[in-house]
Amino acid sequence: MKKIVSGILGLVVLSLASGLLAAPVVSLPKGYESWEKSRQKIVDDKKSLFYGVHYIYPDKKAMKVYKGGGSYPEGSRFVVVFYSLKNEGGKQVEGKKNMVVLMQRDKKQQETGGWLFAGYGADGKPSGIDPVKNCFECHQKDAPERQFVISKIEDFAEKK
């Protein structure tokens, strides 16, 4: 009996420990749609994971660094909303929302350069993306010199 109780306690401790090591579940920030919004960006390469239309929403902390330089402070956030791409009368236009991603400065996330990455479906529910394979590998390849932030302030400038 003592061995059984000891074994059960061991399993409980192991399952609690593994739960603590799992990737954090984070909700989309409320009200991100009211943050400053980038120009519409169209990715028309059908082989790209980001094929379609997207907009970037940085919070105030992130926008301050976009505009003035420096390091992104802990908690800085970017939300990117993706829409399908459809053709209307020979023009590429925004279709239905299909994905939302969050990039949040979190020094505990050392495997992903100090950023937490999370993905969501159009409904805002977590999609279970792999933050290393689906996010950080590209950020590491495309923007290591910009603290892994791919977008730039120019994405917010008015078209001339």
C-alpha distance (Angstrom), angle and dihedral (degrees) to the residues before:
residue distance angle dihedral
M1 . . .
K2 3.79 . .
K3 3.85 90.3 .
I4 3.80 91.5 51.3
V5 3.82 93.0 51.0
S6 3.80 90.3 45.5
G7 3.82 90.6 50.1
I8 3.80 92.7 48.9
L9 3.82 91.4 49.1
G10 3.80 89.1 50.1
L11 3.81 91.2 53.0
V12 3.80 91.7 48.1
V13 3.82 91.5 51.0
L14 3.82 91.2 47.4
S15 3.79 93.5 49.4
L16 3.82 91.7 48.1
A17 3.80 91.4 48.9
S18 3.79 93.0 48.7
G19 3.79 89.4 49.5
L20 3.79 89.8 55.3
L21 3.80 91.1 52.0
A22 3.81 94.8 49.7
A23 3.79 119.5 105.8
P24 3.79 111.0 -82.4
V25 3.77 117.8 -103.5
V26 3.77 109.0 -133.4
S27 3.78 129.1 -178.5
L28 3.77 124.7 -130.6
P29 3.81 109.6 -96.0
K30 3.78 112.0 -98.4
G31 3.79 114.0 -115.6
Y32 3.81 96.7 14.5
E33 3.82 88.4 140.1
S34 3.83 87.9 70.8
W35 3.83 92.2 57.1
E36 3.78 118.9 98.8
K37 3.81 108.8 -71.1
S38 3.80 128.2 -144.6
R39 3.75 125.6 -129.5
Q40 3.76 115.4 -86.9
K41 3.80 111.1 -81.8
I42 3.80 120.3 -159.7
V43 3.79 122.5 -158.2
D44 3.80 106.5 -169.4
D45 3.82 97.6 175.4
K46 3.81 102.4 112.8
K47 3.82 90.3 -157.4
S48 3.82 91.4 60.7
L49 3.78 121.0 99.9
F50 3.81 84.9 -136.7
Y51 3.80 97.9 52.3
G52 3.78 106.4 151.7
V53 3.78 138.7 36.6
H54 3.78 124.4 -37.5
Y55 3.78 142.6 178.1
I56 3.81 128.5 -159.5
Y57 3.81 122.2 -141.1
P58 3.84 114.0 -169.5
D59 3.79 118.9 -172.5
K60 3.83 120.5 -124.9
K61 3.82 93.6 -90.2
A62 3.81 92.3 53.1
M63 3.81 93.8 42.7
K64 3.80 90.6 53.5
V65 3.83 89.7 57.9
Y66 3.83 92.0 43.6
K67 3.81 88.9 56.1
G68 3.80 101.8 36.4
G69 3.79 107.6 22.1
G70 3.78 127.6 -128.7
S71 3.77 130.3 107.4
Y72 3.77 125.0 -37.8
P73 3.81 106.5 -110.7
E74 3.78 123.3 -129.9
G75 3.80 109.9 -76.7
S76 3.84 96.7 26.0
R77 3.80 108.3 148.8
F78 3.76 139.9 -160.7
V79 3.79 123.1 -172.1
V80 3.80 118.0 -166.0
V81 3.80 119.8 -166.3
F82 3.81 119.0 -159.2
Y83 3.79 127.9 -158.6
S84 3.77 130.9 -174.0
L85 3.78 118.0 -103.5
K86 3.76 119.8 -120.8
N87 3.76 134.7 177.3
E88 3.79 118.9 -123.0
G89 3.78 116.3 178.3
G90 3.80 92.6 -23.3
K91 3.81 92.7 -49.7
Q92 3.81 125.3 111.2
V93 3.81 109.7 -125.0
E94 3.76 139.0 171.9
G95 3.79 116.2 -83.9
K96 3.81 130.3 -177.3
K97 3.81 123.0 -27.3
N98 3.80 107.6 -101.7
M99 3.81 108.6 166.3
V100 3.81 143.0 13.2
V101 3.80 125.1 -165.0
L102 3.79 133.2 -168.4
M103 3.80 127.5 -153.8
Q104 3.81 112.0 -172.0
R105 3.81 127.9 177.2
D106 3.80 106.5 -115.4
K107 3.80 118.8 159.7
K108 3.82 90.3 -157.7
Q109 3.81 90.1 67.7
Q110 3.81 96.2 80.3
E111 3.82 94.6 153.8
T112 3.81 88.6 63.8
G113 3.80 100.6 42.0
G114 3.80 96.3 -92.1
W115 3.80 94.0 -53.5
L116 3.78 129.7 113.0
F117 3.80 112.6 -142.2
A118 3.80 122.4 -163.9
G119 3.79 133.1 171.6
Y120 3.78 131.4 -152.8
G121 3.77 137.1 -172.7
A122 3.80 122.1 -118.5
D123 3.81 87.0 -86.8
G124 3.83 92.2 59.8
K125 3.81 93.9 -111.7
P126 3.84 117.9 133.4
S127 3.79 112.1 -90.4
G128 3.80 97.3 -160.1
I129 3.80 96.3 -122.9
D130 3.78 117.8 174.6
P131 3.83 104.0 -111.2
V132 3.80 92.9 -153.0
K133 3.82 101.3 42.7
N134 3.81 99.1 32.1
C135 3.81 99.2 37.2
F136 3.76 122.2 7.1
E137 3.81 98.3 47.7
C138 3.82 90.1 65.0
H139 3.81 94.4 40.2
Q140 3.80 89.5 50.9
K141 3.81 91.6 48.8
D142 3.82 98.1 41.4
A143 3.82 105.3 34.9
P144 3.81 116.1 18.1
E145 3.82 90.3 132.7
R146 3.85 91.2 54.7
Q147 3.81 97.4 53.3
F148 3.84 88.1 -92.4
V149 3.82 92.8 -63.4
I150 3.80 107.3 135.4
S151 3.80 98.3 -171.4
K152 3.81 122.8 74.8
I153 3.80 137.7 -155.9
E154 3.81 87.2 -101.5
D155 3.82 86.7 71.3
F156 3.81 86.3 70.2
A157 3.80 100.2 44.8
E158 3.75 119.1 107.6
K159 3.80 116.7 -100.9
K160 3.78 112.9 -107.7
